[in-house]
């Protein structure tokens, strides 16, 4: 019996190896404890925003999120005053009522420790989560096989969808019931509390909005840049389940980007800003005023912005980031790619722009007579 228990514990340790390997940082903890509806990561490249949201999603599915209603399964008391109803996560229930067992089967006698009202399970209408990005899982697989058949030297498939592999890296494999296929882009999961399967729906920005409408979602995660129409549809999808929308983006301007929408709708209107010290110091240097790690505004919008730099990834050597900095002569590009700052690219209007060639280091008065001419 003891040997069986030991083997089972070893098995669980192996299954949760990816989940437990994640290093929780200060910015991640602030993200996990934010109750707001829009949670926006604007970070430098390679900080780890994708794996952070994948880890958060796993915590919500496993019932370990510190905010009860953000879990797939949660409980509430039946207080007559709806504004004063208390909510509990599966972890809370296990601690308060050990007799409910690992599946948390209520007997009807559980009482709220705060108001003594009975506790009941919140019944979800849908158990579907949406992961949206520029490409679906397995897109490009056909071209990969064609190259392999032709004996190409390159036998590595470029993964365009980063949400799927990030989540697979974090989530325990034994809880995956069915992987996405070329036809059905859904990841179906076992529920550890035996309430039925949980589905992660993968969608692409290239798909028509008509194919995405009509059903509620527990939460929506948009990786990189969603259009205004896609965000509007996501709002409609999460309203019934009181869900939230998570956006992850490195704000690099491109001809087809939606950065102006992101900046005006979320960055400018955020109620809270959480920044790592590296980002706060860089913003102080760039904008000429002092920025702190935490900033609260008088905005009424339920939005929090989280900013981190490439230097803030605990698994990346800072020398690697320094080498990346040296690949760009334009300091504006460095501010965007390394620190995730919202800035217009210097070369957007003039593509051949070079910072060292076309910028005056001294103060220049265009109306004063000059001995030199700019052609």
C-alpha positions in Angstrom: 0.0 0.0 0.0 2.8 2.4 0.9 4.6 1.5 -2.3 1.5 2.2 -4.3 1.1 5.6 -2.7 4.8 6.4 -3.3 4.5 5.4 -7.0 1.3 7.5 -7.4 3.0 10.5 -5.8 6.0 10.0 -8.1 3.6 9.8 -11.1 1.9 13.1 -10.1 5.2 14.8 -9.6 6.1 13.9 -13.2 2.8 15.0 -14.5 3.0 18.4 -12.8 6.7 18.9 -13.6 5.9 21.6 -16.2 3.3 23.3 -14.0 5.7 23.4 -11.0 8.7 24.6 -13.1 7.1 28.0 -13.6 8.9 30.8 -11.6 6.3 33.1 -10.0 7.5 36.7 -10.2 6.2 40.0 -8.7 4.5 41.0 -11.9 2.8 37.6 -12.2 1.5 37.8 -8.6 0.0 41.2 -9.3 -1.6 39.7 -12.5 -3.0 36.8 -10.6 -4.6 38.9 -7.9 -6.2 41.5 -10.1 -10.0 41.2 -10.2 -10.4 43.6 -13.2 -12.1 42.6 -16.5 -9.3 43.6 -18.9 -5.8 42.4 -18.1 -3.2 43.6 -20.6 0.5 42.5 -20.9 2.6 45.0 -22.8 6.1 43.6 -22.5 9.4 43.2 -24.2 10.2 40.2 -26.4 11.0 37.0 -24.5 9.8 38.2 -21.1 7.4 35.2 -21.0 3.9 36.7 -21.3 2.7 33.7 -23.2 3.8 31.1 -20.6 2.5 33.4 -17.8 -1.0 33.4 -19.2 -0.8 29.7 -20.0 0.2 29.1 -16.3 -2.7 31.3 -15.1 -5.1 29.4 -17.3 -3.9 26.1 -15.9 -4.5 27.4 -12.3 -8.0 28.5 -13.2 -8.8 25.1 -14.7 -7.3 23.3 -11.7 -9.3 25.5 -9.3 -6.2 27.1 -7.8 -6.8 30.7 -8.8 -6.9 33.1 -5.7 -10.0 34.9 -7.1 -12.8 32.3 -6.8 -14.9 33.4 -9.8 -12.0 33.2 -12.1 -11.8 29.4 -11.7 -13.8 27.1 -13.9 -15.4 25.7 -10.7 -16.3 28.0 -7.8 -18.8 28.3 -5.0 -20.9 31.0 -3.4 -23.1 31.5 -0.4 -26.8 32.1 -0.8 -26.9 35.3 1.2 -30.1 37.3 0.4 -28.0 40.4 -0.2 -26.4 39.6 -3.6 -23.8 42.3 -3.1 -22.6 40.6 0.1 -22.4 37.0 -1.2 -19.1 35.4 -0.4 -17.3 33.3 -3.1 -15.0 30.3 -2.6 -12.5 28.5 -4.8 -12.1 24.7 -4.8 -9.0 25.2 -2.7 -11.0 27.2 -0.1 -13.6 24.4 0.0 -11.0 21.7 0.6 -9.6 23.6 3.5 -12.9 24.6 5.1 -14.7 21.2 4.5 -12.2 18.4 4.2 -15.1 15.8 4.3 -16.2 16.9 0.8 -13.2 14.9 -0.6 -11.1 15.7 -3.6 -14.2 16.0 -5.9 -15.8 18.5 -3.5 -19.2 16.8 -3.3 -21.5 19.1 -1.3 -23.9 17.5 1.3 -26.1 20.6 1.6 -24.9 21.3 5.2 -21.9 23.5 4.3 -22.3 27.0 5.7 -20.5 30.2 4.9 -18.0 31.0 7.6 -18.7 34.7 7.2 -22.5 34.9 7.2 -23.6 31.3 8.0 -25.7 31.1 4.8 -25.7 27.8 2.9 -23.0 27.3 0.2 -23.8 26.2 -3.3 -21.9 25.4 -6.5 -22.1 28.0 -9.3 -23.4 26.2 -12.4 -21.6 27.2 -15.5 -23.7 27.4 -18.7 -20.6 26.9 -20.8 -17.2 25.3 -19.9 -15.4 26.7 -22.9 -12.3 29.0 -23.0 -11.2 30.9 -26.0 -7.5 31.3 -27.1 -7.3 33.7 -30.0 -4.2 34.5 -32.1 -2.9 35.0 -35.6 -2.8 31.3 -36.5 -4.5 28.1 -35.4 -2.6 25.1 -34.0 -1.2 22.8 -36.7 -1.4 25.4 -39.4 1.5 24.9 -41.8 1.8 21.1 -41.1 0.9 20.2 -44.7 3.8 22.3 -46.0 6.1 20.7 -43.4 5.3 17.2 -44.6 5.7 18.2 -48.3 9.2 19.5 -47.5 10.1 16.3 -45.6 8.9 14.2 -48.6 11.2 16.1 -50.9 14.2 15.4 -48.7 14.6 19.0 -47.6 17.5 19.8 -45.3 15.1 21.6 -43.0 12.8 19.2 -41.1 11.7 21.6 -38.4 8.1 22.8 -38.4 7.8 26.5 -37.5 5.1 26.8 -34.8 3.1 29.9 -35.5 0.5 29.4 -32.8 2.4 29.9 -29.5 -0.5 29.5 -27.1 -1.0 25.8 -27.7 2.6 24.7 -27.1 2.9 27.0 -24.1 -0.2 25.5 -22.5 0.9 22.0 -23.3 4.2 22.7 -21.6 2.4 23.8 -18.4 -0.7 21.6 -18.1 -0.5 18.0 -16.7 -0.5 15.6 -19.7 -2.8 13.0 -17.9 -5.6 15.6 -17.9 -5.6 16.1 -21.6 -8.5 14.1 -23.2 -8.2 15.1 -26.8 -5.7 17.3 -28.8 -6.6 19.6 -31.7 -6.8 18.0 -35.1 -6.6 19.5 -38.6 -10.4 19.7 -38.6 -11.3 20.5 -35.0 -9.2 23.1 -33.4 -10.3 22.4 -29.8 -8.2 21.0 -26.9 -10.5 19.0 -24.6 -9.5 18.5 -21.0 -10.5 16.2 -18.1 -11.9 18.1 -15.1 -10.2 17.1 -11.9 -13.5 17.7 -10.1 -15.5 15.4 -12.4 -17.9 18.1 -13.6 -17.5 17.3 -17.3 -15.0 18.1 -19.9 -13.4 21.6 -20.3 -12.8 22.8 -23.8 -10.2 25.3 -25.0 -11.3 26.7 -28.3 -8.5 28.0 -30.6 -9.5 30.7 -33.0 -7.6 32.8 -35.6 -7.9 36.5 -36.4 -8.2 35.4 -40.0 -11.5 33.6 -39.3 -14.8 35.4 -39.9 -16.5 36.7 -36.8 -19.7 35.0 -37.8 -18.0 31.6 -37.0 -17.2 32.7 -33.5 -20.5 34.2 -32.3 -23.4 32.7 -30.4 -21.8 31.1 -27.3 -20.5 32.2 -23.9 -16.9 31.8 -22.9 -15.4 31.7 -19.4 -12.5 33.9 -20.5 -10.8 35.0 -23.7 -7.0 35.3 -24.2 -6.0 37.3 -27.3 -2.3 36.9 -28.2 -0.6 39.8 -30.0 -3.0 42.2 -31.6 -6.8 41.7 -31.8 -8.9 44.1 -33.9 -11.5 46.3 -32.4 -14.2 44.1 -33.8 -12.6 40.9 -32.3 -12.4 42.6 -28.9 -16.0 43.7 -29.1 -17.0 40.1 -29.9 -14.9 38.8 -27.0 -16.7 41.2 -24.6 -20.1 39.8 -25.7 -18.8 36.2 -25.2 -17.7 36.6 -21.5 -20.4 38.9 -20.2 -22.8 36.0 -19.1 -20.2 34.1 -17.2 -18.7 37.2 -15.7 -15.5 36.4 -17.4 -12.5 38.5 -18.3 -10.3 39.3 -21.4 -6.5 38.9 -21.3 -4.4 40.6 -24.0 -0.7 39.9 -24.5 1.4 42.0 -26.9 4.8 43.4 -27.7 3.8 46.8 -29.2 5.7 46.6 -32.5 4.0 48.7 -35.2 3.3 47.0 -38.5 1.2 48.1 -41.5 -1.6 45.8 -40.3 -1.3 46.3 -36.6 -4.0 47.5 -34.2 -1.6 49.4 -31.8 -3.6 52.6 -32.0 -6.7 50.8 -30.8 -4.7 49.0 -28.0 -3.1 52.3 -26.9 -6.3 54.4 -26.9 -8.7 51.8 -25.6 -6.6 50.0 -23.0 -3.2 51.6 -22.2 -4.5 55.1 -21.9 -7.7 54.2 -20.0 -6.2 51.6 -17.5 -7.0 52.0 -13.8 -3.8 50.3 -12.6 -0.3 50.1 -14.1 2.1 47.5 -12.8 5.7 47.8 -13.9 8.9 46.0 -13.1 11.7 48.2 -11.9 13.6 47.9 -15.2 10.6 49.3 -17.1 9.9 52.0 -14.6 13.5 53.2 -14.8 13.5 53.1 -18.6 10.3 55.1 -18.8 11.7 57.7 -16.4 14.7 58.0 -18.6 12.7 58.2 -21.9 9.8 60.4 -20.8 11.6 62.7 -18.4 9.3 62.2 -15.4 9.3 59.7 -12.5 7.4 56.4 -13.0 6.9 54.0 -10.2 6.2 50.2 -10.1 2.6 50.8 -9.3 0.4 53.6 -10.6 -3.3 54.1 -9.9 -5.5 56.4 -11.9 -9.1 57.7 -11.6 -10.2 55.8 -14.6 -13.6 54.0 -14.4 -12.5 51.3 -16.8 -11.9 47.8 -15.3 -8.5 47.5 -16.9 -5.0 46.8 -15.6 -1.7 47.0 -17.6 1.3 44.9 -16.8 4.7 46.0 -18.1 7.9 43.9 -18.0 11.1 44.0 -20.0 13.2 41.2 -21.6 15.6 41.6 -18.6 12.9 40.6 -16.2 12.7 37.0 -17.4 14.3 35.0 -14.6 15.3 32.2 -17.0 17.2 34.5 -19.5 20.8 35.6 -19.1 21.0 39.4 -19.2 24.0 39.0 -21.6 21.6 37.5 -24.2 19.4 40.6 -23.9 22.5 42.9 -24.3 23.4 41.1 -27.5 19.8 41.6 -28.8 20.1 45.3 -28.0 23.2 45.5 -30.1 21.3 44.3 -33.2 19.3 47.5 -33.5 20.9 50.9 -34.0 17.5 52.7 -33.6 17.0 53.3 -29.8 13.2 53.5 -30.5 13.2 49.9 -31.7 15.1 48.9 -28.6 12.6 50.6 -26.3 9.8 48.7 -28.0 11.4 45.2 -28.3 13.2 45.1 -25.0 11.0 47.2 -22.8 7.6 47.0 -24.5 7.1 50.7 -24.7 4.4 52.3 -26.9 6.4 54.4 -29.4 6.2 55.2 -33.1 8.9 53.6 -35.1 11.4 56.1 -36.5 11.3 54.5 -39.9 7.6 54.2 -40.3 7.3 57.2 -42.6 10.8 57.0 -44.1 11.7 53.3 -44.3 15.4 54.1 -45.1 15.7 56.1 -41.8 19.0 55.6 -40.0 19.3 57.1 -36.5 23.1 58.0 -36.8 22.8 59.5 -40.3 19.5 61.4 -40.2 19.4 62.7 -36.6 21.2 65.9 -35.4 23.0 65.5 -32.1 23.0 69.3 -31.5 20.0 71.6 -31.4 18.9 72.5 -34.9 16.9 75.7 -35.9 15.4 75.1 -39.3 14.7 78.8 -39.8 18.3 80.0 -39.1 20.6 80.5 -42.1 22.7 77.4 -42.6 26.0 76.7 -44.4 24.8 73.2 -45.3 21.9 72.0 -47.3 19.8 68.9 -46.7 18.9 67.2 -50.0 
